[in-house]
């Protein structure tokens, strides 16, 4: 039975994301006896329910209306039946993906080994993680071998997702046995790495980005939902990593790891909703793109300049931000105010709808949309699709697909295939 992949379209994902956020945050705030650790976590970030306001609800409703309207308009313009047309040598793509992934893992391994050596070895680093996880993370950041080193670690979800999508193309563009094995190894190694490394280095959203982008990309390639039985397994893996990390970072709480982890997860929904509302309650000094354009600023080497230039505004904005980042609808307002903020939301709606349309045309389109769709599913937590990690991942994926298209021989993902 073929299921409609329109449930993976940008508006569907955003509506699901915000519905889940309001539901979980509402339950956490309205059931204080069940979520009795919530006040503790809120006090750590200096949050209170006073941050919520009617104006915040109006702004979110306005942004959602603009987003859905523009999305529908762009949808009517685009061809309803896109045709796949990009030739791809899947065996070459599998080999390049495997080699690139080894490079990413190698740089990450050298980073961890260098840090471990500075504290007396892997066992000493593991002990530090258990005793002082935040200190261990800071130590890792201090031991970066070069600027931008974290990009290599953050790109692991992209190469892992590419391996999954190449395996999903098997029915149309058969992989050789060697290439299939390379893709399986790439996917498995990245899964293990992203299950373990976030415990040390935080950034658990990279695991979520990997699982979601791989699954959504595979569904886009197949043109239907596949592997629904694996969704509970993916959820279990993410929650297990989440709970373990929270148990390590909250040793002073006399609760089970499971209780701490789930209550901290509920707190994050409250925190994200607070970040979406609080900037609308008082007058703020806008930050002129520091949140919405940060990836572009990073790759243009101007982020340091603008951080210094806007330092007073960035310090002031911390008064209306809890933990984490601003959401997809609030970040444009914080940067540019209401008018340009609404225009930014409209632009995002157009770009994401086009990406969804392109995702059914080629493997590269499916890869890119998988990354975008995953970030939309946690867009209440921040605009990961504007982050330099995200852009670096897209650069890697585009480069690998481009190099794989250079071969004149091999299987083709041609116009006869409709995704």
Residue pairs with C-beta under 8 A, 6 or more apart in sequence:
2 223
2 224
3 224
3 225
5 219
5 220
5 223
5 224
5 225
5 360
6 12
7 225
8 216
8 219
8 220
8 356
8 373
9 71
9 353
9 356
10 71
10 349
10 352
10 353
10 355
10 356
10 372
10 373
10 376
11 67
11 68
11 71
11 349
13 373
13 376
13 377
14 64
14 67
14 328
14 376
14 379
15 64
16 377
17 376
17 377
17 378
17 379
17 380
18 60
18 64
18 380
20 269
21 269
21 272
21 273
21 380
22 273
24 266
24 269
25 266
25 269
25 270
25 272
25 273
27 34
27 35
27 266
28 35
28 38
28 266
28 267
28 269
28 270
29 35
29 38
29 49
29 270
32 38
32 39
35 263
35 266
35 267
36 263
37 253
37 255
37 259
37 260
37 263
37 264
37 267
38 263
38 266
38 267
38 270
40 253
41 263
41 264
41 267
41 271
42 48
42 267
42 270
42 271
45 271
45 322
45 323
46 322
47 270
47 271
47 274
47 322
51 274
51 277
51 278
51 281
51 320
52 273
52 274
52 277
53 277
53 280
53 281
55 280
55 281
56 276
56 277
56 278
56 280
56 281
57 277
59 280
59 329
59 330
59 333
59 338
60 276
60 277
60 329
62 342
63 329
63 341
63 342
63 345
64 329
66 342
66 345
66 346
66 349
67 345
67 346
67 348
67 349
68 349
69 349
70 345
70 346
70 349
70 350
70 353
71 349
71 350
71 352
71 353
74 349
74 350
74 353
74 354
75 353
75 357
78 353
78 354
78 357
79 357
81 418
82 357
82 358
82 360
82 361
83 361
83 415
83 418
84 360
84 361
84 362
84 413
84 414
84 415
84 417
84 418
84 419
85 361
85 362
85 414
85 415
86 361
86 362
86 363
86 364
86 365
86 401
86 405
86 413
87 405
87 412
87 413
87 414
88 173
88 362
88 363
88 401
88 404
88 405
88 411
88 412
88 413
89 404
89 405
89 407
89 409
89 410
89 411
90 166
90 169
90 173
90 174
90 175
90 179
90 404
90 410
90 411
90 413
91 175
91 176
91 178
91 179
91 410
91 411
92 403
92 404
92 407
92 410
93 162
93 166
93 363
93 400
93 401
93 404
94 163
94 166
94 175
94 179
94 180
94 182
94 183
95 179
95 182
96 400
96 403
96 404
97 159
97 162
97 163
97 166
97 182
97 183
97 186
97 400
98 163
98 182
98 183
98 185
98 186
100 159
100 396
100 400
101 156
101 159
101 160
101 163
101 186
101 189
101 190
103 152
104 152
104 153
104 155
104 156
104 159
105 156
105 189
105 190
105 193
107 145
107 149
107 152
107 153
108 152
108 153
108 156
108 193
108 197
110 145
111 140
111 143
111 144
111 145
111 149
111 153
112 125
112 140
112 200
113 122
114 143
114 145
115 125
115 139
115 140
115 143
116 122
116 124
116 125
118 139
118 143
119 125
119 128
119 139
125 136
125 200
128 135
128 136
128 139
129 136
129 199
129 200
129 248
130 248
133 200
133 245
133 248
133 249
134 249
136 200
137 200
137 201
137 202
140 200
140 201
144 150
150 389
151 388
151 389
151 392
153 197
153 201
153 203
153 206
154 203
154 206
154 389
154 392
154 393
155 389
155 392
155 393
155 396
156 190
156 193
156 194
156 206
156 210
157 190
157 194
157 206
157 207
157 209
157 210
157 213
157 214
157 371
157 374
157 393
158 213
158 367
158 371
158 393
158 394
158 396
158 397
159 186
159 190
159 396
160 186
160 187
160 190
160 191
160 194
160 210
160 214
161 210
161 213
161 214
161 217
161 367
161 370
161 371
162 186
162 367
162 397
162 400
163 182
163 183
163 184
163 186
163 187
163 190
164 183
164 187
164 214
164 215
164 217
164 218
165 214
165 217
165 218
165 221
165 363
165 366
165 367
165 370
166 175
166 179
166 183
166 363
167 175
167 180
167 183
167 184
167 187
167 218
168 217
168 218
168 221
168 222
168 226
169 175
169 221
169 363
169 413
170 180
172 413
172 417
173 411
173 412
173 413
174 411
175 183
187 214
190 210
191 210
191 237
194 206
194 207
194 210
195 207
195 237
195 240
195 241
197 203
198 204
198 206
198 207
198 241
198 245
199 241
199 244
199 245
199 248
202 245
204 238
204 241
204 242
204 245
205 378
205 381
205 384
207 237
207 238
207 241
208 238
208 374
208 377
208 378
209 371
209 374
209 375
209 384
211 234
211 237
211 238
212 370
212 373
212 374
212 377
213 370
213 371
213 373
213 374
214 370
215 227
215 230
215 231
215 234
215 370
216 369
216 370
216 373
216 374
217 359
217 366
217 367
217 369
217 370
218 226
218 227
219 225
219 226
220 359
220 360
220 365
220 366
220 369
220 370
220 419
221 363
221 366
221 419
222 419
223 360
223 418
223 419
239 261
239 265
242 261
242 264
242 265
243 257
243 258
243 260
243 261
243 262
244 257
244 261
245 261
246 257
246 260
246 261
246 264
246 265
247 257
247 260
247 261
250 260
250 264
253 260
255 263
268 323
268 324
268 381
269 380
271 322
271 323
271 324
272 324
272 327
272 380
272 381
273 380
274 322
275 321
275 322
275 324
275 325
275 326
275 327
275 330
276 326
276 327
276 329
276 330
276 380
277 330
278 320
278 321
278 322
279 317
279 320
279 321
279 326
279 330
279 333
279 334
280 330
280 333
281 320
282 320
284 316
284 317
284 320
284 334
285 312
285 313
285 316
285 317
286 313
286 334
286 335
286 336
286 337
287 310
287 313
287 314
287 317
287 334
287 335
288 306
288 310
288 313
288 335
288 336
289 297
289 306
289 335
289 336
290 297
290 306
290 307
290 310
290 313
290 314
290 335
291 325
291 326
291 331
291 334
291 335
291 383
291 386
292 331
292 332
292 335
292 336
292 344
292 383
292 386
293 335
293 386
294 303
294 386
294 387
294 388
295 386
295 387
295 388
295 390
295 391
296 391
297 303
297 306
298 388
298 391
299 388
299 391
307 314
317 334
324 381
324 382
325 331
325 381
325 382
325 383
326 334
326 382
326 383
327 379
327 380
327 381
327 382
327 383
328 345
328 348
328 376
328 379
328 380
328 383
329 345
331 382
331 383
331 386
332 340
332 341
332 342
332 344
332 345
333 341
335 341
335 344
336 344
352 372
352 376
355 365
355 368
355 369
355 372
356 369
356 373
358 365
358 368
358 369
359 365
359 366
359 368
359 369
359 370
360 366
360 419
361 419
362 401
362 413
363 401
363 413
364 397
364 398
364 401
366 419
367 397
367 401
368 394
368 397
368 398
371 385
371 390
371 393
371 394
371 397
372 385
375 383
375 384
375 385
375 390
376 385
378 384
379 385
384 390
